[in-house]
């Protein structure tokens, strides 16, 4: 089965300079909104400033709909939704041990779709680095 997330050539999404964060030997990379706009520009052939406006508009629309409590479903990617938390009437301040009331609130939640889950579970050729490699070495 061909997963449409794999349409781009290998390494395509890592062509732009991205921010690297090192957390105790685990390297996390971050792609910014500007870099997303650059990737859209490269894949569509549109001008960078136009794709930057499109990406901005997309995120503004998503934010506004989530604030309204709407569920956003993007087929093949996942679902963004707002979930309500319960109030915590007997929470405790760890510094003073004072019992405090924490009111109910809303939080954002993302559930990845089936195609994204399958793509994430595929073994990458460079996965021999870091924790994934250590776990594999321990089993061998």
N, CA, C and O atoms as a GROMACS GRO file, in nm:
protein
  560
    1UNK      N    1   0.084  -0.119   0.000
    1UNK     CA    2   0.000   0.000   0.000
    1UNK      C    3   0.088   0.124   0.000
    1UNK      O    4   0.177   0.137   0.084
    2UNK      N    5   0.066   0.214  -0.092
    2UNK     CA    6   0.142   0.339  -0.101
    2UNK      C    7   0.083   0.441  -0.005
    2UNK      O    8  -0.035   0.475  -0.016
    3UNK      N    9   0.163   0.490   0.086
    3UNK     CA   10   0.118   0.592   0.180
    3UNK      C   11   0.151   0.727   0.118
    3UNK      O   12   0.266   0.753   0.083
    4UNK      N   13   0.051   0.812   0.106
    4UNK     CA   14   0.072   0.937   0.033
    4UNK      C   15   0.168   1.031   0.104
    4UNK      O   16   0.217   1.125   0.042
    5UNK      N   17   0.195   1.008   0.232
    5UNK     CA   18   0.292   1.093   0.301
    5UNK      C   19   0.433   1.072   0.245
    5UNK      O   20   0.521   1.156   0.265
    6UNK      N   21   0.453   0.961   0.174
    6UNK     CA   22   0.585   0.929   0.121
    6UNK      C   23   0.605   0.979  -0.022
    6UNK      O   24   0.701   0.938  -0.088
    7UNK      N   25   0.519   1.065  -0.071
    7UNK     CA   26   0.531   1.113  -0.209
    7UNK      C   27   0.656   1.195  -0.234
    7UNK      O   28   0.712   1.191  -0.344
    8UNK      N   29   0.701   1.268  -0.135
    8UNK     CA   30   0.819   1.352  -0.152
    8UNK      C   31   0.943   1.264  -0.157
    8UNK      O   32   0.948   1.160  -0.090
    9UNK      N   33   1.045   1.305  -0.235
    9UNK     CA   34   1.168   1.227  -0.240
    9UNK      C   35   1.236   1.223  -0.103
    9UNK      O   36   1.214   1.309  -0.018
   10UNK      N   37   1.319   1.122  -0.084
   10UNK     CA   38   1.387   1.104   0.045
   10UNK      C   39   1.467   1.229   0.080
   10UNK      O   40   1.539   1.284  -0.003
   11UNK      N   41   1.454   1.273   0.203
   11UNK     CA   42   1.528   1.389   0.251
   11UNK      C   43   1.468   1.523   0.212
   11UNK      O   44   1.523   1.626   0.248
   12UNK      N   45   1.356   1.523   0.141
   12UNK     CA   46   1.298   1.648   0.092
   12UNK      C   47   1.262   1.742   0.206
   12UNK      O   48   1.288   1.862   0.198
   13UNK      N   49   1.203   1.688   0.311
   13UNK     CA   50   1.155   1.772   0.420
   13UNK      C   51   1.267   1.821   0.510
   13UNK      O   52   1.242   1.904   0.598
   14UNK      N   53   1.387   1.774   0.493
   14UNK     CA   54   1.499   1.817   0.576
   14UNK      C   55   1.597   1.905   0.500
   14UNK      O   56   1.710   1.926   0.545
   15UNK      N   57   1.557   1.957   0.384
   15UNK     CA   58   1.646   2.042   0.306
   15UNK      C   59   1.667   2.178   0.370
   15UNK      O   60   1.773   2.238   0.353
   16UNK      N   61   1.567   2.226   0.441
   16UNK     CA   62   1.580   2.359   0.500
   16UNK      C   63   1.655   2.350   0.632
   16UNK      O   64   1.659   2.246   0.698
   17UNK      N   65   1.715   2.461   0.667
   17UNK     CA   66   1.787   2.468   0.794
   17UNK      C   67   1.684   2.465   0.907
   17UNK      O   68   1.589   2.542   0.906
   18UNK      N   69   1.703   2.376   1.001
   18UNK     CA   70   1.609   2.371   1.112
   18UNK      C   71   1.683   2.383   1.244
   18UNK      O   72   1.805   2.364   1.251
   19UNK      N   73   1.609   2.414   1.345
   19UNK     CA   74   1.665   2.435   1.477
   19UNK      C   75   1.692   2.301   1.542
   19UNK      O   76   1.605   2.214   1.543
   20UNK      N   77   1.811   2.284   1.596
   20UNK     CA   78   1.846   2.161   1.666
   20UNK      C   79   1.848   2.187   1.815
   20UNK      O   80   1.903   2.287   1.860
   21UNK      N   81   1.789   2.098   1.891
   21UNK     CA   82   1.793   2.106   2.036
   21UNK      C   83   1.853   1.977   2.087
   21UNK      O   84   1.816   1.868   2.042
   22UNK      N   85   1.945   1.987   2.181
   22UNK     CA   86   2.009   1.869   2.236
   22UNK      C   87   1.965   1.853   2.380
   22UNK      O   88   1.993   1.938   2.464
   23UNK      N   89   1.895   1.745   2.408
   23UNK     CA   90   1.846   1.719   2.542
   23UNK      C   91   1.908   1.589   2.593
   23UNK      O   92   1.855   1.481   2.570
   24UNK      N   93   2.020   1.601   2.660
   24UNK     CA   94   2.083   1.482   2.718
   24UNK      C   95   2.117   1.375   2.616
   24UNK      O   96   2.090   1.257   2.641
   25UNK      N   97   2.173   1.412   2.504
   25UNK     CA   98   2.211   1.315   2.403
   25UNK      C   99   2.103   1.287   2.300
   25UNK      O  100   2.131   1.223   2.198
   26UNK      N  101   1.981   1.333   2.324
   26UNK     CA  102   1.873   1.314   2.228
   26UNK      C  103   1.858   1.443   2.149
   26UNK      O  104   1.831   1.548   2.206
   27UNK      N  105   1.876   1.436   2.018
   27UNK     CA  106   1.867   1.554   1.934
   27UNK      C  107   1.727   1.566   1.878
   27UNK      O  108   1.678   1.475   1.811
   28UNK      N  109   1.662   1.679   1.904
   28UNK     CA  110   1.529   1.706   1.851
   28UNK      C  111   1.538   1.820   1.751
   28UNK      O  112   1.600   1.922   1.779
   29UNK      N  113   1.479   1.802   1.635
   29UNK     CA  114   1.480   1.910   1.537
   29UNK      C  115   1.342   1.974   1.532
   29UNK      O  116   1.241   1.908   1.553
   30UNK      N  117   1.341   2.102   1.504
   30UNK     CA  118   1.217   2.178   1.498
   30UNK      C  119   1.208   2.248   1.364
   30UNK      O  120   1.303   2.313   1.321
   31UNK      N  121   1.094   2.236   1.299
   31UNK     CA  122   1.068   2.309   1.176
   31UNK      C  123   0.974   2.423   1.212
   31UNK      O  124   0.868   2.401   1.271
   32UNK      N  125   1.013   2.543   1.177
   32UNK     CA  126   0.934   2.662   1.210
   32UNK      C  127   0.827   2.686   1.104
   32UNK      O  128   0.825   2.623   0.998
   33UNK      N  129   0.738   2.780   1.134
   33UNK     CA  130   0.632   2.817   1.040
   33UNK      C  131   0.694   2.874   0.912
   33UNK      O  132   0.644   2.849   0.802
   34UNK      N  133   0.801   2.950   0.926
   34UNK     CA  134   0.869   3.007   0.810
   34UNK      C  135   0.925   2.895   0.721
   34UNK      O  136   0.916   2.902   0.599
   35UNK      N  137   0.982   2.793   0.783
   35UNK     CA  138   1.036   2.681   0.706
   35UNK      C  139   0.926   2.599   0.641
   35UNK      O  140   0.944   2.547   0.531
   36UNK      N  141   0.812   2.586   0.707
   36UNK     CA  142   0.697   2.520   0.644
   36UNK      C  143   0.653   2.595   0.519
   36UNK      O  144   0.623   2.534   0.416
   37UNK      N  145   0.649   2.728   0.528
   37UNK     CA  146   0.611   2.810   0.413
   37UNK      C  147   0.712   2.791   0.299
   37UNK      O  148   0.673   2.787   0.182
   38UNK      N  149   0.839   2.779   0.333
   38UNK     CA  150   0.943   2.756   0.233
   38UNK      C  151   0.923   2.621   0.165
   38UNK      O  152   0.937   2.610   0.043
   39UNK      N  153   0.891   2.518   0.243
   39UNK     CA  154   0.866   2.386   0.185
   39UNK      C  155   0.744   2.387   0.092
   39UNK      O  156   0.747   2.326  -0.014
   40UNK      N  157   0.638   2.457   0.131
   40UNK     CA  158   0.519   2.468   0.046
   40UNK      C  159   0.555   2.543  -0.082
   40UNK      O  160   0.509   2.506  -0.190
   41UNK      N  161   0.635   2.646  -0.069
   41UNK     CA  162   0.678   2.724  -0.186
   41UNK      C  163   0.757   2.636  -0.282
   41UNK      O  164   0.736   2.642  -0.404
   42UNK      N  165   0.848   2.556  -0.229
   42UNK     CA  166   0.930   2.468  -0.314
   42UNK      C  167   0.846   2.360  -0.381
   42UNK      O  168   0.871   2.327  -0.497
   43UNK      N  169   0.747   2.306  -0.311
   43UNK     CA  170   0.669   2.197  -0.370
   43UNK      C  171   0.561   2.246  -0.466
   43UNK      O  172   0.522   2.172  -0.556
   44UNK      N  173   0.513   2.370  -0.450
   44UNK     CA  174   0.406   2.420  -0.537
   44UNK      C  175   0.456   2.513  -0.646
   44UNK      O  176   0.392   2.529  -0.749
   45UNK      N  177   0.571   2.576  -0.624
   45UNK     CA  178   0.622   2.673  -0.720
   45UNK      C  179   0.568   2.813  -0.698
   45UNK      O  180   0.600   2.904  -0.775
   46UNK      N  181   0.487   2.833  -0.594
   46UNK     CA  182   0.437   2.967  -0.562
   46UNK      C  183   0.545   3.048  -0.493
   46UNK      O  184   0.643   2.994  -0.442
   47UNK      N  185   0.527   3.179  -0.492
   47UNK     CA  186   0.623   3.268  -0.426
   47UNK      C  187   0.621   3.246  -0.275
   47UNK      O  188   0.519   3.209  -0.217
   48UNK      N  189   0.737   3.271  -0.213
   48UNK     CA  190   0.750   3.249  -0.069
   48UNK      C  191   0.654   3.333   0.013
   48UNK      O  192   0.595   3.285   0.109
   49UNK      N  193   0.638   3.461  -0.025
   49UNK     CA  194   0.550   3.546   0.055
   49UNK      C  195   0.404   3.502   0.044
   49UNK      O  196   0.328   3.516   0.140
   50UNK      N  197   0.363   3.449  -0.071
   50UNK     CA  198   0.227   3.398  -0.087
   50UNK      C  199   0.206   3.273  -0.002
   50UNK      O  200   0.105   3.261   0.067
   51UNK      N  201   0.303   3.181  -0.006
   51UNK     CA  202   0.288   3.060   0.074
   51UNK      C  203   0.296   3.091   0.224
   51UNK      O  204   0.233   3.022   0.304
   52UNK      N  205   0.373   3.192   0.262
   52UNK     CA  206   0.378   3.232   0.403
   52UNK      C  207   0.241   3.283   0.448
   52UNK      O  208   0.197   3.253   0.559
   53UNK      N  209   0.174   3.360   0.362
   53UNK     CA  210   0.039   3.408   0.394
   53UNK      C  211  -0.060   3.291   0.402
   53UNK      O  212  -0.149   3.290   0.487
   54UNK      N  213  -0.045   3.193   0.312
   54UNK     CA  214  -0.134   3.077   0.313
   54UNK      C  215  -0.115   2.995   0.441
   54UNK      O  216  -0.213   2.953   0.503
   55UNK      N  217   0.009   2.973   0.480
   55UNK     CA  218   0.037   2.898   0.602
   55UNK      C  219  -0.016   2.973   0.724
   55UNK      O  220  -0.077   2.914   0.812
   56UNK      N  221   0.005   3.106   0.727
   56UNK     CA  222  -0.049   3.188   0.836
   56UNK      C  223  -0.201   3.177   0.842
   56UNK      O  224  -0.258   3.158   0.950
   57UNK      N  225  -0.266   3.189   0.727
   57UNK     CA  226  -0.412   3.181   0.722
   57UNK      C  227  -0.463   3.045   0.768
   57UNK      O  228  -0.564   3.037   0.838
   58UNK      N  229  -0.392   2.940   0.730
   58UNK     CA  230  -0.431   2.806   0.773
   58UNK      C  231  -0.425   2.794   0.925
   58UNK      O  232  -0.520   2.744   0.986
   59UNK      N  233  -0.316   2.839   0.985
   59UNK     CA  234  -0.302   2.827   1.130
   59UNK      C  235  -0.400   2.917   1.204
   59UNK      O  236  -0.450   2.880   1.311
   60UNK      N  237  -0.428   3.034   1.150
   60UNK     CA  238  -0.527   3.123   1.213
   60UNK      C  239  -0.665   3.058   1.209
   60UNK      O  240  -0.738   3.061   1.307
   61UNK      N  241  -0.700   3.000   1.094
   61UNK     CA  242  -0.831   2.933   1.082
   61UNK      C  243  -0.840   2.814   1.177
   61UNK      O  244  -0.943   2.792   1.240
   62UNK      N  245  -0.732   2.736   1.187
   62UNK     CA  246  -0.732   2.623   1.278
   62UNK      C  247  -0.745   2.670   1.423
   62UNK      O  248  -0.823   2.614   1.500
   63UNK      N  249  -0.670   2.773   1.460
   63UNK     CA  250  -0.675   2.826   1.596
   63UNK      C  251  -0.816   2.876   1.630
   63UNK      O  252  -0.870   2.845   1.736
   64UNK      N  253  -0.874   2.954   1.539
   64UNK     CA  254  -1.007   3.010   1.564
   64UNK      C  255  -1.113   2.901   1.579
   64UNK      O  256  -1.201   2.911   1.665
   65UNK      N  257  -1.104   2.797   1.497
   65UNK     CA  258  -1.201   2.688   1.507
   65UNK      C  259  -1.182   2.607   1.635
   65UNK      O  260  -1.279   2.563   1.695
   66UNK      N  261  -1.058   2.588   1.677
   66UNK     CA  262  -1.034   2.518   1.804
   66UNK      C  263  -1.086   2.599   1.922
   66UNK      O  264  -1.142   2.543   2.016
   67UNK      N  265  -1.067   2.731   1.918
   67UNK     CA  266  -1.118   2.817   2.025
   67UNK      C  267  -1.269   2.806   2.034
   67UNK      O  268  -1.325   2.810   2.144
   68UNK      N  269  -1.336   2.792   1.920
   68UNK     CA  270  -1.482   2.777   1.918
   68UNK      C  271  -1.526   2.637   1.960
   68UNK      O  272  -1.646   2.611   1.973
   69UNK      N  273  -1.430   2.547   1.980
   69UNK     CA  274  -1.464   2.411   2.022
   69UNK      C  275  -1.488   2.315   1.907
   69UNK      O  276  -1.536   2.204   1.928
   70UNK      N  277  -1.455   2.356   1.785
   70UNK     CA  278  -1.475   2.271   1.668
   70UNK      C  279  -1.367   2.164   1.661
   70UNK      O  280  -1.256   2.181   1.711
   71UNK      N  281  -1.402   2.053   1.598
   71UNK     CA  282  -1.309   1.942   1.575
   71UNK      C  283  -1.254   1.959   1.433
   71UNK      O  284  -1.331   1.981   1.340
   72UNK      N  285  -1.122   1.947   1.416
   72UNK     CA  286  -1.060   1.963   1.284
   72UNK      C  287  -1.004   1.827   1.243
   72UNK      O  288  -0.913   1.775   1.306
   73UNK      N  289  -1.060   1.772   1.136
   73UNK     CA  290  -1.015   1.642   1.086
   73UNK      C  291  -0.944   1.661   0.953
   73UNK      O  292  -1.001   1.715   0.859
   74UNK      N  293  -0.819   1.616   0.946
   74UNK     CA  294  -0.741   1.622   0.823
   74UNK      C  295  -0.711   1.477   0.786
   74UNK      O  296  -0.627   1.412   0.848
   75UNK      N  297  -0.780   1.427   0.684
   75UNK     CA  298  -0.768   1.287   0.644
   75UNK      C  299  -0.623   1.252   0.613
   75UNK      O  300  -0.553   1.328   0.545
   76UNK      N  301  -0.578   1.139   0.663
   76UNK     CA  302  -0.442   1.094   0.640
   76UNK      C  303  -0.342   1.156   0.735
   76UNK      O  304  -0.226   1.115   0.737
   77UNK      N  305  -0.383   1.254   0.812
   77UNK     CA  306  -0.292   1.320   0.905
   77UNK      C  307  -0.338   1.300   1.048
   77UNK      O  308  -0.266   1.241   1.129
   78UNK      N  309  -0.457   1.348   1.081
   78UNK     CA  310  -0.507   1.330   1.216
   78UNK      C  311  -0.620   1.425   1.250
   78UNK      O  312  -0.673   1.495   1.163
   79UNK      N  313  -0.656   1.427   1.378
   79UNK     CA  314  -0.768   1.507   1.426
   79UNK      C  315  -0.721   1.596   1.540
   79UNK      O  316  -0.658   1.550   1.635
   80UNK      N  317  -0.752   1.725   1.529
   80UNK     CA  318  -0.729   1.821   1.636
   80UNK      C  319  -0.864   1.845   1.702
   80UNK      O  320  -0.964   1.867   1.634
   81UNK      N  321  -0.867   1.842   1.834
   81UNK     CA  322  -0.992   1.870   1.903
   81UNK      C  323  -0.965   1.930   2.040
   81UNK      O  324  -0.852   1.927   2.090
   82UNK      N  325  -1.070   1.984   2.098
   82UNK     CA  326  -1.061   2.045   2.231
   82UNK      C  327  -1.128   1.950   2.329
   82UNK      O  328  -1.240   1.904   2.305
   83UNK      N  329  -1.060   1.922   2.438
   83UNK     CA  330  -1.118   1.836   2.541
   83UNK      C  331  -1.130   1.916   2.670
   83UNK      O  332  -1.048   2.003   2.700
   84UNK      N  333  -1.234   1.887   2.745
   84UNK     CA  334  -1.256   1.952   2.874
   84UNK      C  335  -1.188   1.870   2.983
   84UNK      O  336  -1.193   1.747   2.982
   85UNK      N  337  -1.124   1.939   3.077
   85UNK     CA  338  -1.066   1.871   3.192
   85UNK      C  339  -1.162   1.886   3.310
   85UNK      O  340  -1.243   1.978   3.313
   86UNK      N  341  -1.152   1.797   3.403
   86UNK     CA  342  -1.237   1.803   3.522
   86UNK      C  343  -1.176   1.899   3.624
   86UNK      O  344  -1.054   1.916   3.626
   87UNK      N  345  -1.257   1.960   3.707
   87UNK     CA  346  -1.201   2.042   3.815
   87UNK      C  347  -1.136   1.952   3.920
   87UNK      O  348  -1.176   1.837   3.939
   88UNK      N  349  -1.035   2.005   3.985
   88UNK     CA  350  -0.967   1.930   4.090
   88UNK      C  351  -0.988   2.005   4.221
   88UNK      O  352  -0.913   2.098   4.253
   89UNK      N  353  -1.087   1.964   4.298
   89UNK     CA  354  -1.120   2.039   4.420
   89UNK      C  355  -1.020   2.021   4.533
   89UNK      O  356  -1.018   2.100   4.627
   90UNK      N  357  -0.936   1.918   4.527
   90UNK     CA  358  -0.844   1.894   4.638
   90UNK      C  359  -0.700   1.885   4.591
   90UNK      O  360  -0.625   1.799   4.637
   91UNK      N  361  -0.659   1.972   4.501
   91UNK     CA  362  -0.519   1.975   4.458
   91UNK      C  363  -0.436   2.038   4.569
   91UNK      O  364  -0.488   2.109   4.655
   92UNK      N  365  -0.307   2.010   4.567
   92UNK     CA  366  -0.221   2.059   4.675
   92UNK      C  367  -0.103   2.136   4.616
   92UNK      O  368  -0.038   2.090   4.522
   93UNK      N  369  -0.076   2.254   4.673
   93UNK     CA  370   0.041   2.331   4.636
   93UNK      C  371   0.163   2.258   4.694
   93UNK      O  372   0.171   2.241   4.816
   94UNK      N  373   0.259   2.215   4.610
   94UNK     CA  374   0.371   2.136   4.661
   94UNK      C  375   0.465   2.214   4.754
   94UNK      O  376   0.532   2.154   4.838
   95UNK      N  377   0.471   2.346   4.742
   95UNK     CA  378   0.559   2.425   4.828
   95UNK      C  379   0.500   2.448   4.967
   95UNK      O  380   0.570   2.434   5.068
   96UNK      N  381   0.372   2.484   4.971
   96UNK     CA  382   0.310   2.520   5.099
   96UNK      C  383   0.221   2.409   5.156
   96UNK      O  384   0.175   2.420   5.269
   97UNK      N  385   0.198   2.305   5.078
   97UNK     CA  386   0.107   2.196   5.116
   97UNK      C  387  -0.036   2.245   5.138
   97UNK      O  388  -0.117   2.177   5.200
   98UNK      N  389  -0.066   2.363   5.087
   98UNK     CA  390  -0.200   2.420   5.100
   98UNK      C  391  -0.292   2.352   4.999
   98UNK      O  392  -0.254   2.331   4.884
   99UNK      N  393  -0.412   2.318   5.041
   99UNK     CA  394  -0.512   2.259   4.952
   99UNK      C  395  -0.574   2.372   4.871
   99UNK      O  396  -0.622   2.471   4.926
  100UNK      N  397  -0.572   2.356   4.739
  100UNK     CA  398  -0.625   2.459   4.650
  100UNK      C  399  -0.726   2.396   4.554
  100UNK      O  400  -0.727   2.274   4.534
  101UNK      N  401  -0.808   2.480   4.496
  101UNK     CA  402  -0.907   2.437   4.397
  101UNK      C  403  -0.855   2.472   4.259
  101UNK      O  404  -0.818   2.586   4.233
  102UNK      N  405  -0.850   2.374   4.169
  102UNK     CA  406  -0.810   2.396   4.030
  102UNK      C  407  -0.936   2.381   3.946
  102UNK      O  408  -0.993   2.272   3.940
  103UNK      N  409  -0.981   2.489   3.879
  103UNK     CA  410  -1.106   2.482   3.803
  103UNK      C  411  -1.092   2.398   3.676
  103UNK      O  412  -0.981   2.370   3.630
  104UNK      N  413  -1.205   2.358   3.622
  104UNK     CA  414  -1.208   2.287   3.494
  104UNK      C  415  -1.159   2.382   3.386
  104UNK      O  416  -1.177   2.503   3.395
  105UNK      N  417  -1.098   2.326   3.283
  105UNK     CA  418  -1.050   2.407   3.172
  105UNK      C  419  -1.057   2.325   3.044
  105UNK      O  420  -1.100   2.209   3.045
  106UNK      N  421  -1.015   2.386   2.935
  106UNK     CA  422  -1.012   2.316   2.807
  106UNK      C  423  -0.867   2.299   2.765
  106UNK      O  424  -0.783   2.384   2.795
  107UNK      N  425  -0.838   2.189   2.695
  107UNK     CA  426  -0.704   2.168   2.644
  107UNK      C  427  -0.713   2.115   2.502
  107UNK      O  428  -0.811   2.051   2.464
  108UNK      N  429  -0.609   2.141   2.424
  108UNK     CA  430  -0.605   2.092   2.287
  108UNK      C  431  -0.553   1.948   2.288
  108UNK      O  432  -0.473   1.910   2.373
  109UNK      N  433  -0.599   1.872   2.191
  109UNK     CA  434  -0.559   1.731   2.182
  109UNK      C  435  -0.543   1.697   2.034
  109UNK      O  436  -0.624   1.739   1.951
  110UNK      N  437  -0.438   1.621   2.002
  110UNK     CA  438  -0.415   1.575   1.865
  110UNK      C  439  -0.411   1.423   1.866
  110UNK      O  440  -0.339   1.362   1.945
  111UNK      N  441  -0.488   1.364   1.776
  111UNK     CA  442  -0.486   1.219   1.760
  111UNK      C  443  -0.440   1.190   1.618
  111UNK      O  444  -0.509   1.226   1.522
  112UNK      N  445  -0.324   1.126   1.601
  112UNK     CA  446  -0.275   1.100   1.466
  112UNK      C  447  -0.365   1.001   1.392
  112UNK      O  448  -0.422   0.911   1.453
  113UNK      N  449  -0.376   1.021   1.262
  113UNK     CA  450  -0.455   0.932   1.178
  113UNK      C  451  -0.382   0.803   1.148
  113UNK      O  452  -0.263   0.790   1.177
  114UNK      N  453  -0.453   0.708   1.088
  114UNK     CA  454  -0.396   0.576   1.060
  114UNK      C  455  -0.274   0.585   0.969
  114UNK      O  456  -0.172   0.520   0.996
  115UNK      N  457  -0.282   0.664   0.862
  115UNK     CA  458  -0.170   0.674   0.769
  115UNK      C  459  -0.047   0.735   0.835
  115UNK      O  460   0.065   0.691   0.810
  116UNK      N  461  -0.067   0.836   0.918
  116UNK     CA  462   0.046   0.896   0.989
  116UNK      C  463   0.105   0.797   1.088
  116UNK      O  464   0.227   0.788   1.100
  117UNK      N  465   0.021   0.723   1.160
  117UNK     CA  466   0.071   0.622   1.254
  117UNK      C  467   0.155   0.518   1.181
  117UNK      O  468   0.263   0.482   1.228
  118UNK      N  469   0.105   0.471   1.067
  118UNK     CA  470   0.180   0.370   0.990
  118UNK      C  471   0.314   0.426   0.943
  118UNK      O  472   0.415   0.357   0.947
  119UNK      N  473   0.314   0.550   0.898
  119UNK     CA  474   0.439   0.611   0.852
  119UNK      C  475   0.537   0.629   0.968
  119UNK      O  476   0.657   0.611   0.950
  120UNK      N  477   0.487   0.664   1.085
  120UNK     CA  478   0.574   0.682   1.202
  120UNK      C  479   0.629   0.549   1.252
  120UNK      O  480   0.738   0.546   1.309
  121UNK      N  481   0.556   0.440   1.233
  121UNK     CA  482   0.600   0.310   1.283
  121UNK      C  483   0.697   0.241   1.188
  121UNK      O  484   0.756   0.139   1.225
  122UNK      N  485   0.714   0.293   1.067
  122UNK     CA  486   0.811   0.234   0.975
  122UNK      C  487   0.951   0.262   1.025
  122UNK      O  488   0.979   0.370   1.077
  123UNK      N  489   1.039   0.164   1.010
  123UNK     CA  490   1.177   0.179   1.056
  123UNK      C  491   1.252   0.267   0.957
  123UNK      O  492   1.252   0.242   0.836
  124UNK      N  493   1.316   0.371   1.010
  124UNK     CA  494   1.396   0.460   0.927
  124UNK      C  495   1.538   0.406   0.918
  124UNK      O  496   1.587   0.345   1.013
  125UNK      N  497   1.606   0.428   0.804
  125UNK     CA  498   1.743   0.378   0.791
  125UNK      C  499   1.840   0.442   0.890
  125UNK      O  500   1.938   0.379   0.929
  126UNK      N  501   1.815   0.567   0.932
  126UNK     CA  502   1.905   0.635   1.025
  126UNK      C  503   1.862   0.615   1.170
  126UNK      O  504   1.910   0.687   1.258
  127UNK      N  505   1.772   0.520   1.197
  127UNK     CA  506   1.721   0.499   1.332
  127UNK      C  507   1.821   0.428   1.423
  127UNK      O  508   1.790   0.405   1.540
  128UNK      N  509   1.938   0.392   1.373
  128UNK     CA  510   2.039   0.326   1.455
  128UNK      C  511   2.103   0.419   1.555
  128UNK      O  512   2.180   0.372   1.639
  129UNK      N  513   2.076   0.547   1.550
  129UNK     CA  514   2.134   0.645   1.642
  129UNK      C  515   2.046   0.661   1.764
  129UNK      O  516   1.925   0.640   1.756
  130UNK      N  517   2.104   0.698   1.876
  130UNK     CA  518   2.028   0.736   1.996
  130UNK      C  519   1.963   0.619   2.065
  130UNK      O  520   2.015   0.508   2.065
  131UNK      N  521   1.847   0.644   2.126
  131UNK     CA  522   1.781   0.546   2.209
  131UNK      C  523   1.730   0.427   2.130
  131UNK      O  524   1.736   0.314   2.178
  132UNK      N  525   1.679   0.449   2.010
  132UNK     CA  526   1.625   0.339   1.931
  132UNK      C  527   1.735   0.238   1.902
  132UNK      O  528   1.710   0.117   1.906
  133UNK      N  529   1.855   0.285   1.873
  133UNK     CA  530   1.968   0.196   1.847
  133UNK      C  531   2.010   0.121   1.972
  133UNK      O  532   2.046   0.004   1.964
  134UNK      N  533   2.006   0.187   2.088
  134UNK     CA  534   2.045   0.123   2.212
  134UNK      C  535   1.950   0.011   2.247
  134UNK      O  536   1.993  -0.095   2.292
  135UNK      N  537   1.820   0.033   2.228
  135UNK     CA  538   1.721  -0.069   2.258
  135UNK      C  539   1.739  -0.189   2.166
  135UNK      O  540   1.727  -0.304   2.208
  136UNK      N  541   1.768  -0.162   2.040
  136UNK     CA  542   1.791  -0.270   1.944
  136UNK      C  543   1.916  -0.349   1.977
  136UNK      O  544   1.918  -0.471   1.958
  137UNK      N  545   2.022  -0.282   2.025
  137UNK     CA  546   2.146  -0.349   2.062
  137UNK      C  547   2.125  -0.439   2.183
  137UNK      O  548   2.184  -0.546   2.192
  138UNK      N  549   2.042  -0.395   2.276
  138UNK     CA  550   2.020  -0.470   2.399
  138UNK      C  551   1.947  -0.601   2.370
  138UNK      O  552   1.968  -0.700   2.440
  139UNK      N  553   1.860  -0.602   2.269
  139UNK     CA  554   1.784  -0.722   2.237
  139UNK      C  555   1.866  -0.822   2.159
  139UNK      O  556   1.838  -0.942   2.163
  140UNK      N  557   1.968  -0.776   2.088
  140UNK     CA  558   2.047  -0.864   2.002
  140UNK      C  559   2.138  -0.955   2.080
  140UNK      O  560   2.211  -1.035   2.020
   0.00000   0.00000   0.00000
